[in-house]
C-alpha cells in the first residue's frame, strides 16, 4: 500500500512486521528487502475477544499440537525474508503456556527471534521464550492505538523518555499516514536527543 511504501522509504532502520497470506504480503516483504529493511512475520493469533478475527493463518486455541505446528510453519514458509516473529493480537494464546511453547518451538526451529507485542498485560510469551533460550524482547510502547497525530506525538515522547531512562525501547506502530508523518518529523528529534535508531534485531537477547 502507499503508506507502507512511504514507511520503507524512511532512511531509518525501522523493521517491517507483515501479516501472512494477504494480498500485498509478499510484495511488501520484497519491497522492504529492496529498501534494506528487516522483515518480521506478524503472526496472527486468537485473541480473548472471540468476536475479533485475527486474519488468515491464525493460531487458534482449539487446534491440536500438530495443527499449531503446521500453521506456524506455513506462515514462516510464506515469508522468505523473515528474521523474527511478533504476535498479531493473540491474548488468548500468549497467556497459555502450553500453546505458546509449541509456537515458540517452531519459531526456534527456524532460528528466528521473537518479540512479544504485549497485546495482553498477562502475556507470558516473553517469559517462556527467555526460559527456552530463544532470542527475544518485549514491546514497550504502542505508537498509534489512537489514530491521532497529537496522541502519536505523545507516544514518541514516551519512547524518547524510556530510551533515555532504560537505555533501550521497542515501539510498535501501524502503517498509517499519521504515524508516518509523526515518525518522519520526530525521529530526527530523537536522534538529536542522543538516541540511536537500530533494527529491532539488535535489541533481542
Secondary structure, DSSP 4 states (H G I P E B T S, - for coil): -HHHHHHHHSSS---EEEETTSTTHHHHHHHHHHTT--EEEEEEE--S-TTS---TT-B-TTS-HHHHHHHHHHHHHT-TTEEEEEEEE-HHHHT-HHHHHHHHHHHHHTT-EEEE--SSTT--HHHHHHHTT--EEE--EES-SS--HHHHHHHHHHHHHHHHHHS---EE--S-HHHHHHHHHHHHHHHHTTPPP--GGGS--
